[in-house]
Amino acid sequence: MAALNLGPFSIGQKKDDLPPGAIGKVAQTDRNTIVVAVSSGQQPHFREFIEVPFKKADSDNHLLIAQIELLVGEGVKIGSATAQGKISILGIGADIVATQDVEETRVRVTAKIIAFIDPLGKVTSHETTIEYIGRPVYRAKDENLRKIFSALNNSTTAALEIGTVLGAPRAIPVVLDPTGFMRHTAVFGQSGSGKSFSFGIVLEELLLKTDARILVLDPNSDYCNFRQLRRVEDVCKDSRREYSSSDHAVVETAWQGMSGQFLRFTRDPTRDGDNKLSLLFSDLRRQEQGDLLGLDPIADAQDYRVFRETIETLGGSYTLQRLMDAVSKPGSMEKFNLLNRISNREIDKLGLWSTPSAVDRLKEDDWKFASFDLRDLWPLERSLVSSAVLKAVYDGVIKSRKVTFIVIDEAHNLCPAVPWAWHQNAPLQILLEIAAEGRKYGAFLMLLTQNPSKLSQQALIQFDNIILMRMVSGAEIQALGAIIPDAGPNLAQKAFTLGKGEAICMGGIVKNETNVKFDLRKTQPGGDDVSKGWAAHRPLVSAPPATPLAAGAAV
C-alpha cells in the first residue's frame, strides 16, 4: 500500500519586468503592423492607440504610434507551483517535491502602425527601422495623438475640423488638409451610414475657411436647407468636442456674409432665394440634342442636315419652342419630320424648358455654393440637367481657374461603370474628362455612392482620397480592393464595425489613415427619410357581440 501526503502548493511567478506605465512589449512586427504581448491586468480595448519609444542613431526619443485592430486571448505560462510532502510505500517513507505549470490567460494585440514622431515632433508615415522589437509599449498620450490628427504640416493652410478620433479615450480633434482635396475624392458607404450628413461637415468647413466654390448635384434633396443653420443645442448633440454659443455666433456671422452667394435650383421654387431649375435647348451640346431627337448624323443624314441648318439660324441661345416654331413653317417636309420627332418623343413635355436658364445664372460667376435639387426629376431630366450644368461649370473653371469642388451624390447614376441608358453617356463623358484633366484647371470631383462597384473604374483610377463609411455588402467591399491600393484583408471587418457617422479617411487629406467620428454639423440637413409611423402598434379591436335573432326571423 502507498500513502501520499502533500502540503499546499506555493507559486513561483515570473515577473513581466516592464517599466512603470508600460502595458506590454512588442513581440513581432512587419511593415504595417506590430504584435504586442500585453501584461496581466493591462488589457487595452479595440481601436485604442498605443505608442512605442525606440532608438535610432541620432536619438532614442523616437515614437511609433499604432492603433489596435485585433485582440486575441492565449494561455501563457507565468510560473510553476510546488508542494512538498511524504510518501510511504510498504512502510518505507520518503520526502517528495511535486511541481506543476501555472498558466494565465493573457492578451496579444495586433495594431496597425499609424505614424512615427521624431524628437522634433515631425510626423512621418513610415520608418524603415525595426529597432522597436522588444521595446515596451505604452498607452498613447493625447499630446502625441494631436500631433498626428489635429495639426497640419503647413501652419498657413486652413485646418478643416470635421470630428474626433475614433478610439481615443478623450476628444482628439481630426483635421483635414484642404489641399489634399485637389486629387479628387470618393465617399463610400451604405444607405443610412451618414454619408450626406457627414460630408456636409466637410463642405461647411471648405466654405467657411477657404475661397473654394462648391457645386452640388443633389438627387435626394440632402442639401436643400444648406443655407440655414441649426440651433446651437442641436449642433452640440452627441458631440465630444466643445462648441459654445459664442462659437456659433461667429459661424452665423460668416454664414450671413455668404448668404448672397448661395444658389439653389429646384423644379418648384417656393422659398425666397430659390431659382427655377430650367434649361434652354441651346444649353445642350449638339450631340446630346441629336441623341434626344433620335438623330444619327450618318443613318439619318438628311434629317440631321435639316436639324443642323435650322439651329444654326437660331443664334447661340434659343429655346425648344423657337426650334419648334422654326420647323413648323409650311413648305418643308424635312422640317415637318423634325417636328414629328419632337412631338413623338415627347421632348416638349419635359418639365425643363423655360427661361431664365439655370446655366446662364451659373455663368454670372458670383456664387460660392450652388445646389441642384434633382429629387423630382425623371432620370432623363437628371442626365440632361447634369450634363448641361457640368459643362457650363467646367468651361467656367477652365477660363477663370477658380477652384471648384463638384459634389455628386448617388454618383453611380451619372458616372456608371456601364451606362444602362443612352442619356447617361453625356454626363459620364464630361465627368471622365474632369477626372482626367480637371485638376490642371481647378475642378475637383467629390463622388458619393453606396455602390462603388457600379462606378466607372476609368474615373476612379484618378482618385487619391477615400472616405469609407459603414458597408456590409460583400460584393461592394470586394470591389473596394480594386479601388484602394493598400486595402488589406481586414478592410471588410473595418467597414462592417463602423457606426453611423463614423469613417476611415485615406489619402492626401490626412497625414495617415484616420478613423473619425464626424460631428458638429452646423447646417440644416435635408432629404427626410420615410416616416416609421406606418409601423406603430395598433391594437386589434374586438368585434361587437352578435345580436341574437328573434324567434321566427328569417336567416
C-alpha positions as a printed Julia matrix, in Angstrom:
555×3 Matrix{Float64}:
   0.0    0.0     0.0
   1.14   3.55   -0.76
   0.18   6.71    1.12
   0.74  10.27   -0.2
   0.57  13.39    1.94
   1.29  16.74    0.14
   1.33  20.16    1.69
  -0.12  23.26   -0.02
   1.35  24.42   -3.35
   3.42  27.56   -3.35
   3.53  29.51   -6.65
   6.68  30.98   -8.02
   5.63  33.57  -10.65
   7.69  35.1   -13.41
   7.83  38.87  -13.49
   7.0   40.79  -16.65
   9.93  43.12  -15.99
   8.25  46.16  -17.55
   8.97  49.81  -16.75
   6.24  51.77  -14.9
   3.25  52.58  -17.1
   4.07  50.01  -19.79
   1.3   47.59  -20.79
   3.44  45.06  -22.69
   6.24  44.53  -25.19
   6.49  44.4   -28.97
   6.7   40.71  -29.87
   6.5   40.79  -33.68
   6.38  43.36  -36.43
   6.17  43.85  -40.16
   5.94  46.89  -42.4
   2.36  47.72  -41.4
   1.62  46.18  -38.0
   3.05  45.27  -34.63
   2.05  42.43  -32.31
   2.15  43.23  -28.61
   2.27  40.75  -25.73
   0.14  42.51  -23.11
   0.95  42.25  -19.43
  -1.56  40.87  -16.94
  -4.19  43.39  -15.88
  -3.29  45.86  -18.63
  -5.76  44.82  -21.32
  -6.34  47.61  -23.87
  -9.52  47.97  -25.91
 -10.37  47.77  -29.6
  -9.21  50.87  -31.55
  -7.15  52.16  -28.62
  -3.88  53.91  -29.54
  -0.51  52.74  -28.24
   2.99  54.19  -28.52
   6.43  52.59  -28.61
   9.57  54.61  -27.82
  12.59  53.37  -29.78
  16.15  54.37  -30.62
  17.82  55.48  -33.79
  21.35  56.59  -34.46
  20.53  60.26  -33.92
  18.39  59.87  -30.79
  16.48  57.46  -28.58
  13.41  59.71  -28.45
  11.56  58.39  -31.5
   7.96  57.2   -31.18
   5.87  54.69  -33.08
   2.09  55.24  -32.86
  -0.27  52.36  -33.67
  -3.99  51.61  -33.34
  -5.26  48.27  -32.08
  -7.26  46.28  -34.63
  -7.34  42.77  -33.12
  -7.24  41.29  -29.6
  -6.62  37.56  -29.04
  -6.51  35.73  -25.7
  -3.97  32.92  -25.14
  -2.66  30.79  -22.28
   0.73  31.99  -21.09
   2.96  30.2   -18.58
   3.61  32.64  -15.74
   5.43  30.31  -13.38
   5.2   26.97  -11.56
   3.61  25.69   -8.39
   5.47  23.42   -5.95
   4.38  21.35   -2.96
   6.38  19.24   -0.51
   5.18  16.08    1.2
   5.88  12.49    2.18
   5.1    9.22    0.53
   5.05   5.8     2.16
   5.3    2.57    0.2
   5.21  -0.72    2.12
   6.14   1.11    5.27
   9.15   2.83    3.75
   8.82   6.65    3.87
  10.39   9.29    1.61
  10.22  13.08    1.11
   8.94  14.3    -2.29
   8.52  17.62   -4.14
   5.7   17.99   -6.74
   5.61  20.74   -9.4
   3.06  21.9   -11.96
   2.89  24.73  -14.53
   0.71  27.73  -13.79
  -0.91  29.44  -16.77
  -2.79  32.71  -17.08
  -4.93  33.97  -19.94
  -3.14  36.9   -21.49
  -3.91  39.07  -24.48
  -1.87  39.58  -27.63
  -2.94  42.52  -29.75
  -2.3   43.35  -33.36
  -2.04  47.07  -34.03
  -1.79  48.94  -37.33
   1.16  51.32  -37.49
  -0.29  54.81  -37.89
   2.68  57.16  -37.75
   6.15  57.92  -36.43
   7.12  61.04  -34.49
  10.74  62.17  -34.41
  12.37  64.07  -31.5
  11.43  67.41  -33.12
   7.76  66.44  -33.3
   7.68  65.85  -37.06
   5.17  63.22  -38.13
   6.0   60.71  -40.86
   4.06  57.73  -42.16
   6.87  55.2   -42.44
  10.22  54.26  -40.9
  12.49  51.56  -42.27
  13.82  50.69  -38.81
  12.67  47.65  -36.83
  14.57  48.62  -33.71
  11.35  48.76  -31.73
  11.09  44.95  -31.47
  11.16  44.02  -27.79
  10.56  47.61  -26.72
   7.97  48.41  -24.04
   4.55  49.58  -25.17
   2.52  52.37  -23.55
  -0.92  53.87  -23.98
  -0.57  56.8   -26.37
  -0.5   60.27  -24.88
  -3.07  62.83  -26.05
  -0.35  65.3   -26.99
   1.17  62.79  -29.41
  -2.21  61.98  -30.97
  -2.83  65.69  -31.52
   0.45  65.97  -33.45
  -0.88  63.36  -35.86
  -4.58  64.12  -36.16
  -5.12  67.72  -35.01
  -2.43  69.71  -36.82
  -1.26  70.17  -40.41
   2.36  70.19  -41.52
   1.86  73.62  -43.09
   0.64  76.06  -40.44
  -0.54  78.56  -43.1
  -3.08  76.1   -44.54
  -6.64  76.15  -43.21
  -7.33  73.14  -40.98
 -10.75  71.64  -41.66
 -12.1   70.33  -38.34
 -14.57  67.52  -39.04
 -14.84  65.42  -35.86
 -12.9   63.38  -33.32
 -10.59  60.37  -33.45
 -12.29  57.0   -33.0
 -10.6   55.01  -30.25
  -9.1   57.9   -28.29
 -10.29  57.98  -24.66
 -10.71  61.75  -24.84
 -11.82  64.08  -27.63
  -8.93  64.43  -30.08
  -9.99  66.67  -33.0
  -9.46  65.43  -36.55
  -8.47  67.98  -39.18
  -8.3   67.53  -42.95
  -5.86  69.24  -45.27
  -7.88  71.17  -47.88
  -5.05  70.94  -50.41
  -5.45  67.17  -50.3
  -8.86  67.55  -51.96
  -7.02  68.67  -55.11
  -6.69  64.98  -56.06
 -10.41  64.0   -56.32
 -12.33  62.3   -53.5
 -14.71  59.33  -53.27
 -17.05  58.7   -50.33
 -18.34  55.12  -49.96
 -20.98  53.97  -47.5
 -24.23  52.04  -47.5
 -27.57  53.8   -47.29
 -28.06  55.03  -43.71
 -24.34  55.24  -42.91
 -24.49  59.04  -42.71
 -22.64  59.87  -45.96
 -24.51  63.01  -46.92
 -24.94  64.33  -43.38
 -21.28  63.76  -42.5
 -19.87  65.06  -45.76
 -21.9   68.2   -45.23
 -19.48  68.99  -42.39
 -16.58  68.86  -44.86
 -18.43  71.23  -47.2
 -19.18  73.63  -44.34
 -15.51  73.81  -43.43
 -14.46  74.39  -47.04
 -16.93  77.26  -47.36
 -16.06  78.84  -44.01
 -12.28  78.55  -44.23
 -11.28  78.63  -47.91
 -12.05  80.56  -51.11
 -13.26  77.46  -52.96
 -16.64  77.21  -54.71
 -18.88  74.17  -54.4
 -21.38  72.76  -56.91
 -23.72  70.0   -55.67
 -25.85  67.73  -57.85
 -28.34  66.59  -55.22
 -30.7   63.72  -56.18
 -32.18  63.3   -52.68
 -32.59  66.93  -51.51
 -29.92  66.35  -48.85
 -28.55  69.88  -49.26
 -31.83  71.74  -49.85
 -31.52  73.5   -46.45
 -27.8   74.2   -46.6
 -28.31  77.96  -46.32
 -29.93  77.54  -42.91
 -28.02  76.97  -39.66
 -29.16  74.67  -36.87
 -29.69  75.7   -33.26
 -26.56  75.52  -31.16
 -28.05  72.82  -28.9
 -28.74  70.64  -31.97
 -25.2   71.19  -33.26
 -23.71  70.07  -29.95
 -25.88  66.97  -29.6
 -23.81  63.77  -29.41
 -20.57  65.72  -29.94
 -17.42  65.18  -27.89
 -15.95  68.49  -28.97
 -16.67  71.73  -27.17
 -18.83  74.19  -29.07
 -20.23  77.29  -27.37
 -22.86  79.88  -28.2
 -20.06  82.34  -28.97
 -18.54  79.82  -31.41
 -21.92  79.53  -33.1
 -22.29  83.3   -33.29
 -19.01  83.51  -35.23
 -20.3   80.9   -37.68
 -23.63  82.73  -38.02
 -21.86  85.98  -38.88
 -19.69  84.28  -41.52
 -22.65  82.37  -42.97
 -24.73  85.51  -43.17
 -21.91  87.21  -45.04
 -22.05  84.47  -47.7
 -25.85  84.28  -47.95
 -25.95  86.24  -51.2
 -23.58  83.73  -52.79
 -25.79  80.69  -52.17
 -27.8   79.39  -55.11
 -30.43  76.65  -55.03
 -32.15  75.41  -58.16
 -35.36  73.41  -57.85
 -38.29  72.5   -60.08
 -40.79  74.28  -57.81
 -39.12  77.26  -56.13
 -41.23  78.15  -53.08
 -38.73  79.85  -50.78
 -37.01  83.19  -51.01
 -33.74  82.87  -52.86
 -34.72  79.71  -54.76
 -34.16  79.62  -58.51
 -36.25  77.7   -61.01
 -34.46  74.68  -62.43
 -34.9   75.27  -66.15
 -32.86  74.93  -69.34
 -32.71  76.34  -72.82
 -32.45  73.82  -75.63
 -29.19  75.54  -76.57
 -27.73  74.58  -73.16
 -27.3   71.04  -74.51
 -24.37  70.09  -76.71
 -25.08  69.36  -80.36
 -24.54  65.62  -79.96
 -26.85  65.49  -76.97
 -29.53  67.4   -78.88
 -29.28  64.87  -81.69
 -29.48  61.94  -79.26
 -32.55  63.47  -77.65
 -34.21  63.73  -81.07
 -33.1   60.21  -82.05
 -30.99  61.57  -84.92
 -27.89  59.82  -86.12
 -25.68  62.02  -88.36
 -24.99  59.04  -90.65
 -28.12  56.87  -90.57
 -30.42  59.93  -90.59
 -28.2   62.13  -92.73
 -30.93  64.2   -94.42
 -32.97  64.88  -91.27
 -29.79  65.64  -89.33
 -28.7   68.15  -92.01
 -32.04  69.95  -91.74
 -31.74  69.97  -87.95
 -28.2   71.36  -88.05
 -29.05  74.06  -90.59
 -32.14  75.09  -88.63
 -30.43  75.58  -85.28
 -27.61  77.49  -86.95
 -30.19  80.12  -87.92
 -31.34  80.5   -84.32
 -28.14  82.0   -82.95
 -26.23  80.98  -79.84
 -29.14  80.97  -77.39
 -32.59  79.53  -78.12
 -35.47  77.69  -76.51
 -37.08  74.45  -77.64
 -40.15  76.46  -78.62
 -38.11  78.61  -81.01
 -36.8   75.44  -82.65
 -40.36  74.08  -82.97
 -41.58  77.35  -84.45
 -38.74  77.29  -86.97
 -39.54  73.78  -88.2
 -43.33  74.18  -88.21
 -43.39  76.68  -91.08
 -45.09  75.25  -94.19
 -43.18  74.28  -97.32
 -40.61  71.81  -95.98
 -41.39  68.14  -95.42
 -37.93  67.59  -93.9
 -38.62  70.22  -91.24
 -42.05  68.73  -90.63
 -40.34  65.36  -89.97
 -38.21  67.1   -87.36
 -41.29  68.48  -85.66
 -42.78  64.98  -85.61
 -39.67  63.7   -83.85
 -40.01  66.32  -81.14
 -43.7   65.52  -80.67
 -43.49  61.72  -80.93
 -40.58  61.52  -78.48
 -42.47  63.91  -76.15
 -39.42  66.13  -75.79
 -41.68  69.18  -75.48
 -43.37  67.61  -72.45
 -40.23  67.51  -70.34
 -40.57  69.95  -67.47
 -37.2   71.59  -68.06
 -37.72  74.01  -70.94
 -38.15  77.5   -69.64
 -36.4   80.8   -69.06
 -34.27  82.02  -67.43
 -31.69  79.31  -67.89
 -30.01  77.88  -64.78
 -26.85  77.55  -66.85
 -26.89  81.28  -67.64
 -27.25  82.03  -63.93
 -24.16  79.93  -63.16
 -22.19  81.82  -65.79
 -22.65  85.03  -63.81
 -19.85  83.69  -61.61
 -20.9   85.48  -58.41
 -21.77  82.36  -56.43
 -19.9   80.33  -53.82
 -22.31  77.41  -53.26
 -24.79  76.14  -55.84
 -27.04  73.12  -55.38
 -29.31  71.49  -57.95
 -32.23  69.65  -56.35
 -32.84  66.73  -58.73
 -35.24  64.84  -56.49
 -38.4   65.5   -58.51
 -36.8   64.91  -61.92
 -37.07  61.82  -64.09
 -33.8   60.0   -64.89
 -33.68  61.52  -68.39
 -34.19  65.01  -66.96
 -31.49  64.44  -64.35
 -29.0   63.48  -67.03
 -29.87  66.48  -69.21
 -29.55  68.93  -66.31
 -26.36  67.34  -65.03
 -24.57  67.35  -68.37
 -25.56  70.97  -69.1
 -24.52  72.18  -65.63
 -21.27  70.22  -65.57
 -20.29  71.52  -68.99
 -21.03  75.14  -68.04
 -19.19  74.99  -64.72
 -16.19  73.15  -66.14
 -15.89  75.61  -69.03
 -16.05  78.42  -66.49
 -13.3   76.86  -64.37
 -11.04  76.49  -67.4
 -11.4   80.21  -68.11
 -11.29  81.58  -64.55
  -9.11  79.0   -62.76
 -11.38  79.36  -59.71
 -11.05  76.28  -57.51
 -14.39  74.48  -57.68
 -15.43  71.25  -55.98
 -18.09  69.25  -57.83
 -20.1   67.1   -55.41
 -22.3   64.35  -56.84
 -24.45  62.15  -54.6
 -25.63  58.78  -55.94
 -22.71  59.18  -58.34
 -23.13  55.71  -59.85
 -26.12  57.11  -61.79
 -24.1   59.82  -63.55
 -20.69  58.15  -63.64
 -21.55  54.46  -64.16
 -19.13  51.69  -64.99
 -21.6   50.55  -67.65
 -24.31  53.02  -68.73
 -27.73  51.36  -68.73
 -29.48  54.24  -70.55
 -28.35  56.3   -73.54
 -28.83  59.6   -71.72
 -26.13  58.69  -69.16
 -23.39  58.94  -71.78
 -23.29  62.75  -71.87
 -22.7   63.37  -68.13
 -20.36  60.37  -67.99
 -18.1   61.75  -70.72
 -17.86  65.15  -69.02
 -17.05  63.55  -65.66
 -14.36  61.36  -67.23
 -12.81  64.48  -68.75
 -12.88  66.31  -65.41
 -11.4   63.28  -63.64
  -8.52  63.14  -66.1
  -7.88  66.83  -66.81
  -9.79  68.92  -64.28
  -7.01  69.16  -61.72
  -4.92  71.24  -64.11
  -7.57  73.96  -64.07
  -9.01  73.76  -60.55
 -12.02  71.41  -60.97
 -12.09  68.6   -58.41
 -14.62  65.79  -58.08
 -16.25  64.53  -54.89
 -18.35  61.45  -55.65
 -20.62  59.82  -53.06
 -22.17  56.37  -53.53
 -23.27  53.19  -51.77
 -22.31  51.17  -54.87
 -18.59  51.58  -55.63
 -18.77  48.51  -57.87
 -21.06  50.46  -60.22
 -18.77  53.48  -60.53
 -16.6   53.95  -63.59
 -13.16  52.48  -62.94
 -11.77  54.8   -65.6
 -12.74  57.72  -63.35
 -11.8   56.11  -60.03
  -8.17  55.5   -61.01
  -7.78  59.28  -60.87
  -8.98  59.46  -57.23
  -6.47  59.71  -54.4
  -8.8   60.28  -51.43
 -11.22  57.74  -49.98
 -13.67  58.31  -47.13
 -15.01  54.87  -46.23
 -18.12  54.61  -44.08
 -20.13  51.61  -42.92
 -20.59  48.91  -45.55
 -21.89  45.36  -45.13
 -22.3   44.21  -48.73
 -19.63  41.63  -49.52
 -19.71  42.44  -53.23
 -19.18  46.16  -52.63
 -16.38  45.58  -50.12
 -14.7   43.24  -52.59
 -14.91  46.0   -55.2
 -13.0   48.29  -52.85
  -9.96  46.02  -53.18
  -9.52  47.22  -56.75
 -10.08  50.85  -55.79
  -7.98  51.2   -52.64
  -4.36  50.2   -53.45
  -3.32  49.17  -49.92
  -6.65  47.7   -48.81
  -5.75  44.81  -46.51
  -7.77  41.66  -45.85
  -9.32  43.24  -42.75
 -10.91  46.1   -44.7
 -14.26  44.28  -44.66
 -14.09  43.96  -40.88
 -13.24  47.66  -40.55
 -16.1   48.79  -42.75
 -18.55  46.45  -41.01
 -17.69  47.69  -37.49
 -18.16  51.38  -38.31
 -21.22  53.05  -36.83
 -23.36  55.81  -38.27
 -21.3   58.91  -38.91
 -18.0   57.04  -38.5
 -15.46  56.77  -41.29
 -11.94  55.82  -42.32
 -10.18  58.66  -44.15
  -7.33  57.83  -46.54
  -5.25  59.85  -48.99
  -3.77  63.32  -49.13
  -6.48  64.86  -46.96
  -4.91  63.24  -43.86
  -1.35  62.58  -42.75
  -2.13  58.94  -42.12
  -5.13  56.64  -42.31
  -7.58  58.11  -39.8
 -10.68  56.7   -38.1
 -13.04  59.57  -37.39
 -16.42  60.24  -35.83
 -17.99  63.18  -37.67
 -19.7   65.79  -35.5
 -20.8   69.42  -35.17
 -22.89  69.64  -38.35
 -23.92  73.29  -38.34
 -26.28  73.44  -41.33
 -29.77  72.04  -41.57
 -29.83  68.58  -43.17
 -32.44  67.68  -45.77
 -33.51  64.5   -47.5
 -36.09  63.34  -44.96
 -36.47  59.56  -44.73
 -39.84  57.84  -44.97
 -41.67  58.11  -41.65
 -41.81  54.98  -39.49
 -45.26  55.88  -38.23
 -46.82  53.27  -40.51
 -45.29  50.56  -38.28
 -46.73  51.89  -35.0
 -48.55  49.26  -32.95
 -52.29  49.3   -33.34
 -54.27  47.01  -31.0
 -56.87  44.83  -32.63
 -60.42  45.93  -31.88
 -62.8   43.2   -30.78
 -65.89  42.79  -32.87
 -69.13  43.75  -31.09
 -71.14  40.8   -29.83
 -73.63  39.47  -32.33
 -77.29  40.37  -31.72
 -79.36  37.21  -31.29
 -82.05  36.7   -33.91
 -85.65  36.95  -32.82
 -87.69  33.78  -32.86
 -89.08  33.09  -36.29
 -86.86  35.7   -38.01
 -85.62  34.87  -41.48
 -81.93  34.0   -41.77
